[in-house]
Structures are given as structure tokens and as C-alpha cells.
Amino acid sequence: MARYFFDVIDGETRIDRVGTECGSPEEARAEAIITAGEMVRDALRHFRESSEWQMIVRDEGRRPFLNLRFSAEPALP
């Protein structure tokens, strides 16, 4: 199993120093999407217009593997 690291940037940067073991890159991608969805849902009350949230998934060598980005922007009239 390979270890993947899930860093979060949401106004502050939180580096995942422990990581999570995943059986494949596809499993790491699914874990990132599920975890990001839960974190964004929990942060909704703090998610303001013109704010951005992202998760950078890194492989065992700490190389970026996947970047998930979420942003809130006012709708155009």
C-alpha cells in the first residue's frame, strides 16, 4: 500500500504529516473526493463569497498527485 498526504488550504495551510495508506491511486482519489466533500460541507457556515478552498493530494514522494479546488463567487446578473 502506498501512503498519500492530504494537505488543505482554506485561508491557512494545513500540511498532512501522517498521511493515509491507500491500495491504489484510484482509492486515494476517491478518499480525497469523499473527505473534501465532508470538509466543505462542515465549513459551509464559514465559506464566504470570494473564498477558495483546496486540497492537494501528494504521493509518497510528496509529489502533487491531485488538486481539488472549491470556490464561492457571486453570480453574474
N, CA, C and O atoms as CSV, one atom per row, in Angstrom:
chain,resi,resn,atom,element,x,y,z
A,1,MET,N,N,0.844,-1.183,0.000
A,1,MET,CA,C,0.000,0.000,0.000
A,1,MET,C,C,0.886,1.242,0.000
A,1,MET,O,O,1.944,1.272,0.628
A,2,ALA,N,N,0.446,2.225,-0.691
A,2,ALA,CA,C,1.178,3.494,-0.755
A,2,ALA,C,C,0.541,4.503,0.201
A,2,ALA,O,O,-0.651,4.431,0.498
A,3,ARG,N,N,1.339,5.422,0.664
A,3,ARG,CA,C,0.855,6.470,1.568
A,3,ARG,C,C,0.651,7.755,0.761
A,3,ARG,O,O,1.513,8.161,-0.019
A,4,TYR,N,N,-0.510,8.385,0.968
A,4,TYR,CA,C,-0.841,9.657,0.315
A,4,TYR,C,C,-1.088,10.690,1.408
A,4,TYR,O,O,-1.559,10.365,2.498
A,5,PHE,N,N,-0.763,11.930,1.095
A,5,PHE,CA,C,-0.888,13.034,2.044
A,5,PHE,C,C,-1.915,14.029,1.508
A,5,PHE,O,O,-1.899,14.374,0.327
A,6,PHE,N,N,-2.807,14.484,2.386
A,6,PHE,CA,C,-3.929,15.333,2.002
A,6,PHE,C,C,-3.766,16.696,2.680
A,6,PHE,O,O,-4.216,16.892,3.809
A,7,ASP,N,N,-3.122,17.634,1.985
A,7,ASP,CA,C,-2.916,18.984,2.518
A,7,ASP,C,C,-4.132,19.845,2.206
A,7,ASP,O,O,-4.714,19.732,1.127
A,8,VAL,N,N,-4.518,20.704,3.142
A,8,VAL,CA,C,-5.697,21.560,2.974
A,8,VAL,C,C,-5.283,23.018,3.087
A,8,VAL,O,O,-4.527,23.402,3.979
A,9,ILE,N,N,-5.800,23.824,2.156
A,9,ILE,CA,C,-5.581,25.266,2.179
A,9,ILE,C,C,-6.955,25.931,2.174
A,9,ILE,O,O,-7.713,25.805,1.213
A,10,ASP,N,N,-7.265,26.639,3.256
A,10,ASP,CA,C,-8.577,27.286,3.377
A,10,ASP,C,C,-8.438,28.604,4.131
A,10,ASP,O,O,-9.178,28.868,5.079
A,11,GLY,N,N,-7.505,29.410,3.713
A,11,GLY,CA,C,-7.198,30.622,4.453
A,11,GLY,C,C,-5.958,30.405,5.306
A,11,GLY,O,O,-5.237,31.349,5.627
A,12,GLU,N,N,-5.725,29.175,5.663
A,12,GLU,CA,C,-4.486,28.758,6.312
A,12,GLU,C,C,-4.100,27.425,5.675
A,12,GLU,O,O,-4.947,26.725,5.120
A,13,THR,N,N,-2.838,27.087,5.758
A,13,THR,CA,C,-2.342,25.849,5.159
A,13,THR,C,C,-2.131,24.807,6.245
A,13,THR,O,O,-1.419,25.036,7.223
A,14,ARG,N,N,-2.767,23.654,6.048
A,14,ARG,CA,C,-2.602,22.539,6.983
A,14,ARG,C,C,-1.948,21.382,6.236
A,14,ARG,O,O,-2.545,20.787,5.339
A,15,ILE,N,N,-0.731,21.081,6.615
A,15,ILE,CA,C,0.031,20.014,5.975
A,15,ILE,C,C,-0.251,18.691,6.686
A,15,ILE,O,O,-0.145,18.596,7.908
A,16,ASP,N,N,-0.607,17.685,5.910
A,16,ASP,CA,C,-0.828,16.339,6.441
A,16,ASP,C,C,0.538,15.675,6.608
A,16,ASP,O,O,1.179,15.320,5.619
A,17,ARG,N,N,0.978,15.509,7.832
A,17,ARG,CA,C,2.296,14.932,8.103
A,17,ARG,C,C,2.245,13.416,8.344
A,17,ARG,O,O,3.279,12.749,8.387
A,18,VAL,N,N,1.028,12.887,8.499
A,18,VAL,CA,C,0.871,11.462,8.783
A,18,VAL,C,C,0.533,10.676,7.517
A,18,VAL,O,O,1.115,9.622,7.262
A,19,GLY,N,N,-0.403,11.192,6.731
A,19,GLY,CA,C,-0.819,10.517,5.507
A,19,GLY,C,C,-1.794,9.389,5.761
A,19,GLY,O,O,-2.098,9.046,6.904
A,20,THR,N,N,-2.279,8.819,4.670
A,20,THR,CA,C,-3.238,7.724,4.699
A,20,THR,C,C,-2.793,6.666,3.703
A,20,THR,O,O,-2.437,6.988,2.570
A,21,GLU,N,N,-2.813,5.417,4.117
A,21,GLU,CA,C,-2.451,4.342,3.202
A,21,GLU,C,C,-3.632,4.026,2.296
A,21,GLU,O,O,-4.764,3.867,2.752
A,22,CYS,N,N,-3.342,3.938,1.004
A,22,CYS,CA,C,-4.362,3.612,0.013
A,22,CYS,C,C,-3.814,2.508,-0.885
A,22,CYS,O,O,-2.616,2.460,-1.163
A,23,GLY,N,N,-4.691,1.633,-1.330
A,23,GLY,CA,C,-4.292,0.492,-2.136
A,23,GLY,C,C,-3.964,0.812,-3.573
A,23,GLY,O,O,-3.319,0.017,-4.257
A,24,SER,N,N,-4.409,1.990,-4.051
A,24,SER,CA,C,-4.168,2.363,-5.444
A,24,SER,C,C,-4.355,3.877,-5.594
A,24,SER,O,O,-4.932,4.524,-4.720
A,25,PRO,N,N,-3.867,4.432,-6.698
A,25,PRO,CA,C,-4.127,5.860,-6.952
A,25,PRO,C,C,-5.628,6.166,-7.030
A,25,PRO,O,O,-6.075,7.230,-6.601
A,26,GLU,N,N,-6.390,5.232,-7.575
A,26,GLU,CA,C,-7.842,5.441,-7.673
A,26,GLU,C,C,-8.476,5.514,-6.286
A,26,GLU,O,O,-9.386,6.310,-6.055
A,27,GLU,N,N,-7.990,4.678,-5.365
A,27,GLU,CA,C,-8.502,4.711,-3.996
A,27,GLU,C,C,-8.136,6.037,-3.320
A,27,GLU,O,O,-8.949,6.598,-2.585
A,28,ALA,N,N,-6.936,6.536,-3.561
A,28,ALA,CA,C,-6.525,7.829,-2.999
A,28,ALA,C,C,-7.393,8.948,-3.548
A,28,ALA,O,O,-7.782,9.854,-2.810
A,29,ARG,N,N,-7.700,8.892,-4.838
A,29,ARG,CA,C,-8.565,9.906,-5.460
A,29,ARG,C,C,-9.963,9.863,-4.837
A,29,ARG,O,O,-10.522,10.908,-4.501
A,30,ALA,N,N,-10.526,8.676,-4.681
A,30,ALA,CA,C,-11.855,8.549,-4.082
A,30,ALA,C,C,-11.844,9.054,-2.638
A,30,ALA,O,O,-12.774,9.743,-2.218
A,31,GLU,N,N,-10.815,8.720,-1.887
A,31,GLU,CA,C,-10.690,9.186,-0.496
A,31,GLU,C,C,-10.630,10.712,-0.448
A,31,GLU,O,O,-11.248,11.337,0.414
A,32,ALA,N,N,-9.883,11.305,-1.376
A,32,ALA,CA,C,-9.766,12.769,-1.418
A,32,ALA,C,C,-11.119,13.419,-1.706
A,32,ALA,O,O,-11.484,14.402,-1.060
A,33,ILE,N,N,-11.850,12.886,-2.654
A,33,ILE,CA,C,-13.141,13.468,-3.029
A,33,ILE,C,C,-14.141,13.345,-1.880
A,33,ILE,O,O,-14.855,14.300,-1.577
A,34,ILE,N,N,-14.197,12.182,-1.245
A,34,ILE,CA,C,-15.117,11.992,-0.118
A,34,ILE,C,C,-14.742,12.915,1.041
A,34,ILE,O,O,-15.603,13.593,1.603
A,35,THR,N,N,-13.462,12.940,1.394
A,35,THR,CA,C,-13.003,13.767,2.516
A,35,THR,C,C,-13.209,15.244,2.230
A,35,THR,O,O,-13.658,15.986,3.104
A,36,ALA,N,N,-12.885,15.683,1.011
A,36,ALA,CA,C,-13.069,17.091,0.650
A,36,ALA,C,C,-14.542,17.484,0.742
A,36,ALA,O,O,-14.871,18.555,1.253
A,37,GLY,N,N,-15.424,16.621,0.249
A,37,GLY,CA,C,-16.857,16.910,0.332
A,37,GLY,C,C,-17.324,17.078,1.762
A,37,GLY,O,O,-18.090,17.992,2.068
A,38,GLU,N,N,-16.862,16.195,2.641
A,38,GLU,CA,C,-17.240,16.297,4.051
A,38,GLU,C,C,-16.693,17.571,4.677
A,38,GLU,O,O,-17.391,18.235,5.444
A,39,MET,N,N,-15.454,17.916,4.358
A,39,MET,CA,C,-14.842,19.113,4.942
A,39,MET,C,C,-15.511,20.387,4.449
A,39,MET,O,O,-15.737,21.311,5.230
A,40,VAL,N,N,-15.828,20.444,3.164
A,40,VAL,CA,C,-16.510,21.623,2.618
A,40,VAL,C,C,-17.902,21.738,3.221
A,40,VAL,O,O,-18.328,22.835,3.582
A,41,ARG,N,N,-18.619,20.621,3.337
A,41,ARG,CA,C,-19.956,20.644,3.942
A,41,ARG,C,C,-19.884,21.176,5.369
A,41,ARG,O,O,-20.706,22.003,5.764
A,42,ASP,N,N,-18.911,20.712,6.142
A,42,ASP,CA,C,-18.758,21.161,7.523
A,42,ASP,C,C,-18.340,22.624,7.609
A,42,ASP,O,O,-18.607,23.288,8.610
A,43,ALA,N,N,-17.685,23.131,6.565
A,43,ALA,CA,C,-17.183,24.511,6.581
A,43,ALA,C,C,-18.170,25.503,5.950
A,43,ALA,O,O,-17.859,26.690,5.849
A,44,LEU,N,N,-19.335,25.046,5.531
A,44,LEU,CA,C,-20.265,25.931,4.817
A,44,LEU,C,C,-20.569,27.220,5.570
A,44,LEU,O,O,-20.680,28.282,4.956
A,45,ARG,N,N,-20.703,27.143,6.860
A,45,ARG,CA,C,-21.053,28.357,7.606
A,45,ARG,C,C,-19.909,29.365,7.608
A,45,ARG,O,O,-20.123,30.542,7.899
A,46,HIS,N,N,-18.691,28.913,7.285
A,46,HIS,CA,C,-17.537,29.814,7.244
A,46,HIS,C,C,-17.125,30.151,5.813
A,46,HIS,O,O,-16.214,30.951,5.597
A,47,PHE,N,N,-17.793,29.543,4.842
A,47,PHE,CA,C,-17.430,29.712,3.431
A,47,PHE,C,C,-18.075,30.990,2.912
A,47,PHE,O,O,-19.288,31.048,2.710
A,48,ARG,N,N,-17.260,32.004,2.701
A,48,ARG,CA,C,-17.763,33.314,2.287
A,48,ARG,C,C,-17.631,33.493,0.777
A,48,ARG,O,O,-16.911,32.751,0.109
A,49,GLU,N,N,-18.346,34.499,0.250
A,49,GLU,CA,C,-18.168,34.858,-1.151
A,49,GLU,C,C,-16.708,35.193,-1.389
A,49,GLU,O,O,-16.024,35.722,-0.513
A,50,SER,N,N,-16.250,34.882,-2.572
A,50,SER,CA,C,-14.876,35.143,-2.992
A,50,SER,C,C,-13.857,34.407,-2.125
A,50,SER,O,O,-12.738,34.884,-1.938
A,51,SER,N,N,-14.238,33.265,-1.606
A,51,SER,CA,C,-13.284,32.466,-0.852
A,51,SER,C,C,-12.952,31.211,-1.658
A,51,SER,O,O,-13.721,30.789,-2.522
A,52,GLU,N,N,-11.810,30.632,-1.364
A,52,GLU,CA,C,-11.378,29.432,-2.059
A,52,GLU,C,C,-10.885,28.416,-1.050
A,52,GLU,O,O,-10.317,28.769,-0.016
A,53,TRP,N,N,-11.108,27.160,-1.361
A,53,TRP,CA,C,-10.700,26.049,-0.508
A,53,TRP,C,C,-10.075,25.018,-1.426
A,53,TRP,O,O,-10.606,24.757,-2.505
A,54,GLN,N,N,-8.965,24.430,-1.028
A,54,GLN,CA,C,-8.387,23.397,-1.869
A,54,GLN,C,C,-7.717,22.300,-1.051
A,54,GLN,O,O,-7.281,22.504,0.083
A,55,MET,N,N,-7.655,21.143,-1.670
A,55,MET,CA,C,-6.950,20.004,-1.097
A,55,MET,C,C,-5.926,19.560,-2.130
A,55,MET,O,O,-6.263,19.314,-3.288
A,56,ILE,N,N,-4.677,19.459,-1.699
A,56,ILE,CA,C,-3.619,18.962,-2.560
A,56,ILE,C,C,-3.231,17.586,-2.042
A,56,ILE,O,O,-2.802,17.438,-0.897
A,57,VAL,N,N,-3.386,16.589,-2.892
A,57,VAL,CA,C,-3.025,15.232,-2.530
A,57,VAL,C,C,-1.622,14.979,-3.075
A,57,VAL,O,O,-1.337,15.221,-4.248
A,58,ARG,N,N,-0.754,14.486,-2.194
A,58,ARG,CA,C,0.627,14.202,-2.581
A,58,ARG,C,C,0.916,12.711,-2.399
A,58,ARG,O,O,0.388,12.066,-1.493
A,59,ASP,N,N,1.762,12.181,-3.278
A,59,ASP,CA,C,2.127,10.770,-3.176
A,59,ASP,C,C,3.231,10.571,-2.142
A,59,ASP,O,O,3.615,11.518,-1.456
A,60,GLU,N,N,3.742,9.354,-2.026
A,60,GLU,CA,C,4.760,9.044,-1.013
A,60,GLU,C,C,6.007,9.912,-1.144
A,60,GLU,O,O,6.662,10.212,-0.145
A,61,GLY,N,N,6.336,10.313,-2.356
A,61,GLY,CA,C,7.489,11.185,-2.579
A,61,GLY,C,C,7.158,12.650,-2.382
A,61,GLY,O,O,7.979,13.524,-2.660
A,62,ARG,N,N,5.929,12.921,-1.891
A,62,ARG,CA,C,5.426,14.288,-1.665
A,62,ARG,C,C,5.236,15.070,-2.964
A,62,ARG,O,O,5.181,16.299,-2.952
A,63,ARG,N,N,5.138,14.351,-4.084
A,63,ARG,CA,C,4.847,14.992,-5.368
A,63,ARG,C,C,3.336,15.177,-5.488
A,63,ARG,O,O,2.579,14.272,-5.137
A,64,PRO,N,N,2.881,16.343,-5.980
A,64,PRO,CA,C,1.441,16.549,-6.149
A,64,PRO,C,C,0.849,15.482,-7.074
A,64,PRO,O,O,1.378,15.197,-8.148
A,65,PHE,N,N,-0.254,14.909,-6.624
A,65,PHE,CA,C,-0.932,13.842,-7.355
A,65,PHE,C,C,-2.298,14.326,-7.859
A,65,PHE,O,O,-2.727,13.975,-8.958
A,66,LEU,N,N,-2.971,15.136,-7.038
A,66,LEU,CA,C,-4.318,15.616,-7.356
A,66,LEU,C,C,-4.550,16.921,-6.624
A,66,LEU,O,O,-4.116,17.081,-5.483
A,67,ASN,N,N,-5.232,17.857,-7.269
A,67,ASN,CA,C,-5.574,19.125,-6.623
A,67,ASN,C,C,-7.071,19.360,-6.796
A,67,ASN,O,O,-7.559,19.509,-7.916
A,68,LEU,N,N,-7.787,19.392,-5.688
A,68,LEU,CA,C,-9.229,19.685,-5.699
A,68,LEU,C,C,-9.414,21.116,-5.256
A,68,LEU,O,O,-8.861,21.525,-4.235
A,69,ARG,N,N,-10.185,21.889,-6.008
A,69,ARG,CA,C,-10.427,23.293,-5.665
A,69,ARG,C,C,-11.935,23.569,-5.628
A,69,ARG,O,O,-12.703,23.097,-6.467
A,70,PHE,N,N,-12.318,24.347,-4.625
A,70,PHE,CA,C,-13.703,24.789,-4.499
A,70,PHE,C,C,-13.660,26.287,-4.271
A,70,PHE,O,O,-12.816,26.778,-3.521
A,71,SER,N,N,-14.561,27.017,-4.911
A,71,SER,CA,C,-14.612,28.465,-4.679
A,71,SER,C,C,-16.047,28.933,-4.652
A,71,SER,O,O,-16.937,28.313,-5.234
A,72,ALA,N,N,-16.253,30.036,-3.966
A,72,ALA,CA,C,-17.571,30.673,-3.901
A,72,ALA,C,C,-17.413,32.072,-4.490
A,72,ALA,O,O,-16.612,32.876,-4.013
A,73,GLU,N,N,-18.186,32.342,-5.526
A,73,GLU,CA,C,-18.141,33.633,-6.190
A,73,GLU,C,C,-19.571,34.116,-6.415
A,73,GLU,O,O,-20.473,33.315,-6.662
A,74,PRO,N,N,-19.773,35.431,-6.329
A,74,PRO,CA,C,-21.116,35.932,-6.594
A,74,PRO,C,C,-21.520,35.652,-8.047
A,74,PRO,O,O,-20.693,35.735,-8.955
A,75,ALA,N,N,-22.776,35.327,-8.250
A,75,ALA,CA,C,-23.278,35.072,-9.594
A,75,ALA,C,C,-23.370,36.381,-10.375
A,75,ALA,O,O,-23.673,37.434,-9.813
A,76,LEU,N,N,-23.112,36.302,-11.646
A,76,LEU,CA,C,-23.238,37.485,-12.504
A,76,LEU,C,C,-24.715,37.751,-12.778
A,76,LEU,O,O,-25.493,36.813,-12.952
A,77,PRO,N,N,-25.101,39.015,-12.817
A,77,PRO,CA,C,-26.536,39.327,-13.065
A,77,PRO,C,C,-26.966,38.966,-14.468
A,77,PRO,O,O,-28.126,39.163,-14.828
